[in-house]
Structures are given as structure tokens and as C-alpha cells.
């Protein structure tokens, strides 16, 4: 099992602006087949876009060389940072969006295997838009009801080396520089760690709500199992989506819609079975809450739920690919997990399990002067 001691490294993460729709980078050099599916948003309110600062790849190469990180210009004022350890494990981070698009883990057979699942869609402006991977989907709300979401990540430091660990620190602040969010990503030989560190310098409290979302690639739902969640309390909830979420097209209409519409669509598409015509209130309560009764849970059925008493670590096992990922959580009380299930094309765009370390049912409250940390580790036990 993975050790939570890895979080004692000032861990490195990625992040992403999850709610801004105007600042997606074109990713012309990263060109899997482009689907025409449109993205959908729900759950968190939209905020004004923050212009990205210019990126100088030559400067980044000169300033941060020697740490096992290289940079590549991909156009439209965007670049990718490539992290690679001596044993071949690697990660790819998009700037300034903070989206982690790849984590290739060194495997028992001597090669590497991709852990994350991404896709490229055609955006509303006609340009390619990357979705999936690992991203941050958080909103911050103050007592005066001003809402802000990190959307423009600036590279602050890179530490370590390819022999031990590589750590990348990104930073984003609100308009008044009173809320600072660090976004730290660390890569070791067998683990990718994502961490968020929030500092509140405001004179009032702020509330954090959202999720650190990871799309884990799998062969088929029939071959994929979640191990270690037996006895965990959960609430079925509508699918959580952000700008970087991969959402199957049959969960709603093409236009953005609210949580009520999503809930109905999920029920119509079999996420929550119809209990008949008995009292609807009692029926809904019966459907929404539950306790996981399987320790080796096959992820064949479509699902979207938040576990409120899950262990700090559990394992996703893919028998089709003959590998597994240990998912660790620190700082967050909730575990979000969703799966499109078996109703979608195998080995295709929807072959993923979505895991989120979240604060969606119970927001994190930061008083003036507070600093809060939360994170996720994706540990590779397949060496």
C-alpha cells in the first residue's frame, strides 16, 4: 500500500480553472481524434475570466533547467511542462491552465502505462480543447458573496531532480491578492501527488467548495474494481462537471443546465432506479443515501456518488490492463467517484473512472489568517 508519508514532501500539484470558458488553450500539437461532443457545466457558478499572462518558454527553460523538467511551446500563449524521473515515470502539465494531461507510471514489465484519461474536443470557437486528466474545480466565496475561482496559474518554483522527486509549484490569487492558492505537483518514481494550499489574508471568512478531479483510464468497466470501500457511507449525487470534465453525451442536452435537470437526466438514464409510485420524498431519501456493501466493487453500472466515510486510501484495480492505482486522500473529508458504466464504447472516450477528493457536501471554511491544505496521491504499486 502507498504511504501517506509522501504527503510530507511539499507536494506538487496541478490545478485548473474549472469554471472559465474563455481561456482554454488551443492544443494543436496534441491531436488525438477530435470529437464534436460539447462540454457541460454545473454545480459551481461561473466567474469572470482572468487573462493569462504571457508565457516565455525560453525563459522557463533557462530559469528552471536541471530539475528533470522540460518545456514545449504549443501555441496560443500556452505551453506544456514535461516531468520525468530516472526510472521512466513521467507527467505532463499544461500552463497556464494547470491541467495534468498525463501520468505514465513505470510498470513491472519494464515499460510504462498511462494512468490518466484525456480527450480532445472541438470547443465552441472551433479550436481543440483538452478535457480529462487531473484538475482543480474549486470556488471560493467570501462573506460579502464575492465568488472567485483560480483560473490563471503562474509557475513559481521547481525543486528536486529526476533521481529523487520533482516538485512544481504554481500560484494563483484573487483580484485583491487576499486569497492565495498554491497548486503543487510532485512526481516520484512511483507516485504523483497533487496538493492545494489556500491562505486567507482577508478580514472575513471564505468558503471553499469543489473537488480535485482525476480521470483514471481503464480498459472496460467490467474489468475494473474499487477495492477497500466496504462499509463507507455515501450519497448519490448528480454528476459533477467542470470545464475539464469528460461527460457522456446522454446525460443531458447540449446547453448548460442546472443540478435539478442533471438529477432528472441521471434518473432517466438509470443512475438511480425508479422506486415506483410510493411517497416520492421517502423514495428519494432511500435512493440518495446508502452504505457500500462490497469490498471488491465491480464498476459496471453507471454511478455518481460522494462517500463521506471512505478510508484515506483505496485501490482501483483494472484486470484488463493488469495494473492498479492506489488513491490516497489528505485534508478532504469526502471522496467523489463516478463512472459512465458499461453503456458506452469500450476502450474509447468514456473508458475512465472519475475520482475526486472533494468538499461538495460540506464546504471548507477558512477564517481570517487561516491556511488550509488538501491533496491526493496516485500511487503505482505495480513496480
VOGU-3710 file (C-alpha; in Angstrom, 3 decimals, decimal comma):
1> xxxxxxxxxx> 0,000/0,000/0,000  1,090/3,591/-0,553  2,474/5,536/2,339  0,772/8,788/3,313  4,209/9,985/4,411  4,717/11,057/0,823  2,475/13,995/1,600  5,193/15,325/3,907  7,027/16,442/0,808  5,777/19,906/-0,003
11> xxxxxxxxxx> 3,885/18,111/-2,620  3,449/19,271/-6,119  0,238/19,615/-7,967  -1,560/20,814/-10,786  -4,627/22,726/-10,978  -7,011/24,021/-13,324  -9,503/26,702/-13,731  -12,633/24,790/-13,905  -15,193/27,432/-14,485  -13,728/29,846/-17,001
21> xxxxxxxxxx> -14,744/29,025/-20,537  -12,890/31,755/-22,394  -9,322/30,897/-21,513  -8,910/27,399/-22,901  -5,615/26,974/-24,723  -5,576/25,571/-28,196  -3,659/22,322/-28,064  -2,882/21,918/-31,725  0,220/19,795/-31,228  -1,685/17,271/-29,081
31> xxxxxxxxxx> -4,071/15,773/-31,542  -5,954/12,580/-30,794  -9,198/12,270/-32,759  -11,364/15,309/-32,116  -14,955/14,680/-31,038  -17,777/17,129/-31,561  -19,277/16,484/-28,134  -19,910/19,726/-26,295  -18,780/20,333/-22,736  -21,276/20,787/-19,937
41> xxxxxxxxxx> -21,050/22,705/-16,712  -22,959/22,512/-13,468  -22,728/22,728/-9,709  -20,385/25,722/-9,388  -21,285/29,257/-10,534  -19,359/30,846/-13,377  -16,943/33,696/-12,695  -15,295/36,346/-14,831  -12,310/35,208/-16,877  -8,832/36,367/-15,894
51> xxxxxxxxxx> -6,447/36,992/-18,823  -3,467/34,688/-18,948  -0,018/36,216/-18,563  2,397/35,781/-21,495  4,480/32,603/-21,376  8,134/32,702/-22,426  9,296/29,127/-22,954  12,946/30,145/-23,474  12,901/31,921/-20,113  11,308/28,915/-18,391
61> xxxxxxxxxx> 13,921/26,550/-19,835  16,727/28,827/-18,670  15,291/29,594/-15,237  14,184/26,066/-14,282  16,665/23,791/-16,060  18,349/20,967/-14,182  15,303/19,676/-12,290  14,069/16,994/-14,671  11,540/19,313/-16,345  11,437/20,445/-19,975
71> xxxxxxxxxx> 9,060/22,916/-21,633  7,388/22,914/-25,034  5,513/25,791/-26,693  2,145/24,617/-28,052  0,898/27,988/-29,327  -1,860/30,376/-28,268  0,224/31,545/-25,296  0,250/28,048/-23,806  2,976/25,526/-23,100  3,419/22,113/-21,536
81> xxxxxxxxxx> 5,873/21,161/-18,809  7,166/17,586/-19,006  8,421/15,955/-15,804  10,409/12,718/-15,994  12,205/10,591/-13,390  15,206/8,324/-13,964  13,071/5,157/-13,938  10,894/6,481/-16,781  7,825/7,673/-14,854  6,589/10,989/-16,242
91> xxxxxxxxxx> 3,876/13,631/-16,010  2,712/16,400/-18,343  1,307/19,705/-17,090  -0,386/22,374/-19,224  0,294/26,037/-18,449  -1,331/28,327/-17,558  -4,472/26,174/-17,139  -2,775/23,802/-14,673  -4,366/20,701/-16,221  -2,337/17,498/-15,794
101> xxxxxxxxxx> -2,853/15,607/-19,040  -0,585/12,592/-18,483  0,925/10,418/-15,761  2,897/7,478/-17,118  3,924/5,057/-14,382  6,850/2,635/-14,566  5,487/-0,922/-14,616  6,565/-4,408/-13,585  7,142/-5,403/-17,229  9,796/-2,705/-17,684
111> xxxxxxxxxx> 7,715/-0,249/-19,725  5,285/2,470/-18,694  1,496/2,660/-18,617  -0,720/5,739/-18,850  -2,713/6,262/-15,649  -4,797/9,279/-16,698  -7,511/9,557/-19,326  -7,838/12,614/-21,590  -9,672/13,515/-24,764  -9,618/16,421/-27,199
121> xxxxxxxxxx> -12,922/18,026/-28,128  -13,811/20,793/-30,521  -14,536/23,934/-28,490  -17,210/26,497/-29,200  -14,645/28,645/-31,013  -13,623/25,725/-33,248  -10,268/25,183/-31,521  -9,300/21,857/-29,890  -9,990/21,689/-26,153  -8,376/19,159/-23,822
131> xxxxxxxxxx> -10,514/17,512/-21,137  -9,917/14,806/-18,538  -6,650/14,289/-16,687  -6,304/15,837/-13,226  -7,687/19,285/-12,478  -8,880/21,525/-9,671  -12,552/22,540/-9,706  -12,947/24,954/-6,788  -14,890/28,104/-5,993  -14,169/30,491/-3,138
141> xxxxxxxxxx> -16,939/32,638/-1,689  -16,476/35,376/0,920  -18,991/36,748/3,429  -19,820/39,572/1,024  -20,820/36,860/-1,510  -17,976/37,678/-3,909  -17,167/34,445/-5,762  -13,758/33,676/-7,230  -12,218/30,632/-8,875  -8,495/30,138/-9,647
151> xxxxxxxxxx> -8,084/30,256/-13,412  -4,652/31,680/-14,173  -1,754/29,681/-12,745  1,742/31,140/-12,638  4,819/28,924/-12,272  6,593/29,930/-9,062  9,280/27,320/-8,342  10,598/23,904/-9,363  12,583/21,812/-6,884  14,209/18,393/-6,760
161> xxxxxxxxxx> 15,710/16,325/-9,542  14,968/13,280/-11,677  16,805/10,933/-9,255  14,524/11,519/-6,250  11,461/13,676/-6,833  10,381/16,624/-8,973  8,159/19,292/-7,470  6,381/22,068/-9,380  4,639/24,906/-7,538  2,002/27,063/-9,219
171> xxxxxxxxxx> 0,226/30,048/-7,677  -2,997/31,975/-8,268  -4,526/34,901/-6,351  -7,824/36,754/-6,355  -8,131/40,312/-7,686  -7,122/41,863/-4,358  -4,318/39,362/-3,611  -6,090/38,490/-0,364  -6,639/34,832/-1,197  -3,585/32,863/-2,319
181> xxxxxxxxxx> -3,906/29,368/-3,763  -0,860/27,199/-4,327  -1,088/24,298/-6,637  1,771/21,854/-6,043  2,584/18,785/-8,095  5,203/16,194/-7,067  6,407/13,269/-9,130  8,418/10,407/-7,619  9,386/7,057/-9,106  6,054/5,530/-8,078
191> xxxxxxxxxx> 3,674/8,357/-7,116  2,040/11,501/-8,479  0,907/13,868/-5,718  -1,407/16,847/-6,188  -1,874/19,375/-3,398  -3,816/22,603/-2,905  -2,716/25,123/-0,245  -5,095/28,027/0,451  -4,147/31,111/2,505  -6,827/33,580/3,560
201> xxxxxxxxxx> -5,470/37,108/4,181  -8,942/38,669/4,046  -10,572/40,257/7,087  -13,540/37,902/6,682  -14,011/34,160/6,324  -14,077/32,392/2,968  -15,733/29,136/1,908  -14,096/26,611/-0,414  -16,310/24,235/-2,369  -15,445/21,817/-5,157
211> xxxxxxxxxx> -13,224/18,884/-5,962  -9,782/17,796/-7,083  -10,865/15,649/-10,029  -8,865/12,787/-11,579  -9,900/10,812/-14,661  -8,239/7,384/-14,393  -8,078/5,402/-17,631  -9,402/1,832/-17,580  -9,843/-0,935/-20,122  -13,559/-1,676/-19,586
221> xxxxxxxxxx> -15,964/-1,191/-16,655  -16,417/-4,971/-16,483  -12,705/-5,390/-15,771  -12,488/-2,517/-13,252  -12,992/-2,776/-9,494  -12,833/-0,436/-6,498  -11,223/-2,253/-3,575  -11,459/-1,129/0,036  -14,687/0,924/0,261  -16,902/-1,601/2,058
231> xxxxxxxxxx> -18,835/-0,017/4,921  -18,350/3,535/3,625  -21,423/5,785/3,786  -22,327/7,531/0,543  -24,786/9,922/-1,072  -25,767/9,519/-4,709  -25,401/12,918/-6,331  -25,699/14,398/-9,830  -22,610/14,087/-11,983  -20,083/16,775/-11,057
241> xxxxxxxxxx> -18,779/18,547/-14,150  -16,299/21,331/-14,861  -14,627/22,695/-17,978  -12,180/19,793/-17,880  -14,669/17,025/-17,082  -15,455/14,334/-19,640  -19,241/13,961/-19,605  -21,071/11,287/-21,641  -23,440/12,955/-24,120  -26,575/11,125/-22,978
251> xxxxxxxxxx> -26,646/12,804/-19,564  -28,439/15,924/-20,780  -28,995/18,447/-23,529  -26,299/20,304/-25,439  -26,758/23,539/-23,499  -25,574/24,053/-19,890  -28,149/23,033/-17,306  -28,688/23,207/-13,583  -28,445/20,497/-10,903  -32,200/19,767/-10,987
261> xxxxxxxxxx> -32,073/18,994/-14,706  -28,988/16,832/-14,189  -30,676/14,893/-11,400  -33,666/14,105/-13,625  -31,419/13,106/-16,528  -29,391/10,817/-14,277  -32,560/9,086/-13,084  -33,860/8,729/-16,629  -30,551/7,225/-17,736  -30,523/4,616/-14,972
271> xxxxxxxxxx> -28,195/6,197/-12,418  -30,926/5,958/-9,777  -33,593/3,255/-10,202  -37,275/4,099/-10,133  -38,831/3,005/-6,841  -42,408/3,125/-8,093  -45,246/5,418/-7,075  -44,932/5,322/-3,296  -44,302/8,538/-1,428  -41,712/10,328/-3,580
281> xxxxxxxxxx> -39,961/12,053/-0,698  -39,316/8,799/1,144  -38,324/7,153/-2,118  -35,761/9,843/-2,959  -34,251/9,679/0,524  -33,964/5,902/0,186  -32,217/6,261/-3,176  -29,847/9,043/-2,220  -28,208/7,573/0,900  -26,534/4,228/1,357
291> xxxxxxxxxx> -23,622/2,196/2,654  -21,184/0,406/0,387  -21,739/-3,332/0,816  -18,965/-4,583/-1,472  -15,254/-4,516/-0,713  -14,389/-5,585/-4,278  -16,880/-3,461/-6,194  -17,170/-4,036/-9,932  -17,758/-0,694/-11,687  -20,070/-1,982/-14,424
301> xxxxxxxxxx> -23,042/0,220/-13,545  -23,149/3,970/-14,132  -22,663/5,785/-10,841  -22,090/9,222/-9,342  -21,701/9,413/-5,576  -19,916/11,082/-2,694  -18,510/8,857/0,064  -18,475/10,618/3,440  -16,665/7,964/5,498  -14,287/6,375/2,998
311> xxxxxxxxxx> -10,810/5,296/4,141  -7,905/7,599/3,347  -6,709/5,070/0,749  -8,441/2,660/-1,610  -7,437/0,894/-4,829  -8,726/0,931/-8,405  -7,912/-2,456/-9,989  -8,028/-2,957/-13,756  -7,832/-6,664/-14,563  -7,921/-5,918/-18,288
321> xxxxxxxxxx> -4,715/-3,883/-18,181  -3,240/-5,940/-15,319  -2,455/-2,939/-13,188  -3,859/-0,914/-10,303  -3,705/2,555/-8,731  -3,823/3,307/-5,007  -5,718/6,565/-4,477  -4,800/8,462/-1,300  -6,546/11,456/0,301  -5,311/14,096/2,780
331> xxxxxxxxxx> -7,197/17,125/4,119  -10,502/16,371/2,387  -13,350/14,640/4,212  -15,166/13,419/1,109  -14,399/11,060/-1,758  -16,239/11,627/-5,037  -16,398/8,777/-7,540  -18,255/8,429/-10,824  -18,254/6,031/-13,747  -20,062/6,144/-17,101
341> xxxxxxxxxx> -20,542/2,388/-16,748  -20,912/-0,185/-19,495  -23,390/1,704/-21,677  -20,598/3,443/-23,563  -17,984/2,377/-26,087  -15,308/0,104/-24,661  -11,687/1,216/-24,999  -12,986/4,594/-26,173  -13,551/8,124/-24,955  -15,535/7,039/-21,884
351> xxxxxxxxxx> -13,195/4,307/-20,611  -12,395/6,069/-17,360  -13,225/6,215/-13,671  -13,531/9,697/-12,190  -12,170/10,097/-8,651  -12,348/13,348/-6,728  -11,128/14,392/-3,301  -13,915/16,808/-2,540  -15,611/19,402/-0,369  -19,011/19,403/-2,050
361> xxxxxxxxxx> -21,447/18,369/0,678  -19,580/20,263/3,396  -17,547/23,343/2,303  -14,183/24,114/3,910  -14,381/27,327/5,996  -11,219/29,441/6,343  -11,252/32,172/8,969  -9,051/35,289/8,535  -5,393/34,223/8,627  -6,134/30,525/8,141
371> xxxxxxxxxx> -4,089/28,236/5,884  -5,681/25,002/4,636  -4,083/22,072/2,774  -5,614/19,183/0,932  -4,290/16,714/-1,580  -4,399/13,450/-3,469  -1,794/10,849/-4,284  -1,915/8,395/-7,171  0,448/5,621/-6,143  1,693/2,977/-8,553
381> xxx> 2,099/-0,405/-6,776  2,987/-2,227/-9,992  6,786/-1,991/-9,868
//
